């Protein structure tokens, strides 16, 4: 699977992350909102699931790469939403 195809598969940001961003204070900085949004997505982590199942270091790297691609794929959406939320809620 190509990188572009793989990243498109994970482009959408989960609704619970959007809800988390909406619940932040109105004067939150967009970069803080981006950080919170990305950290909230830990729930989706392949690495976490593999680690919790006891996978060894030799198997964890692939999960880490997949998580990284998912985060990179979600960033184009997350900052736009963060800035939109911050700018409309701060008024």
TAWO-V886019 format. One record per residue. RES is the residue in one small letter. SS is DSSP state (~ for helix, > for strand, _ for the rest). Layout:
RES_SS ; RES_SS
This chain:
x__ ; x__ ; x_~ ; x_~ ; x_~ ; x_~ ; x_~ ; x_~ ; x_~ ; x__ ; x__ ; x__ ; x__ ; x__ ; x_~ ; x_~ ; x_~ ; x_~ ; x_~ ; x_~ ; x_~ ; x_~ ; x_~ ; x__ ; x__ ; x__ ; x__ ; x__ ; x__ ; x_~ ; x_~ ; x_~ ; x_~ ; x_~ ; x_~ ; x_~ ; x_~ ; x_~ ; x_~ ; x_~ ; x_~ ; x_~ ; x_~ ; x_~ ; x__ ; x_~ ; x_~ ; x_~ ; x_~ ; x_~ ; x_~ ; x_~ ; x__ ; x__ ; x__ ; x__ ; x_~ ; x_~ ; x_~ ; x_~ ; x_~ ; x_~ ; x_~ ; x_~ ; x_~ ; x_~ ; x_~ ; x_~ ; x_~ ; x_~ ; x_~ ; x_~ ; x_~ ; x_~ ; x_~ ; x_~ ; x_~ ; x_~ ; x_~ ; x_~ ; x_~ ; x_~ ; x_~ ; x_~ ; x_~ ; x_~ ; x_~ ; x_~ ; x_~ ; x__ ; x__
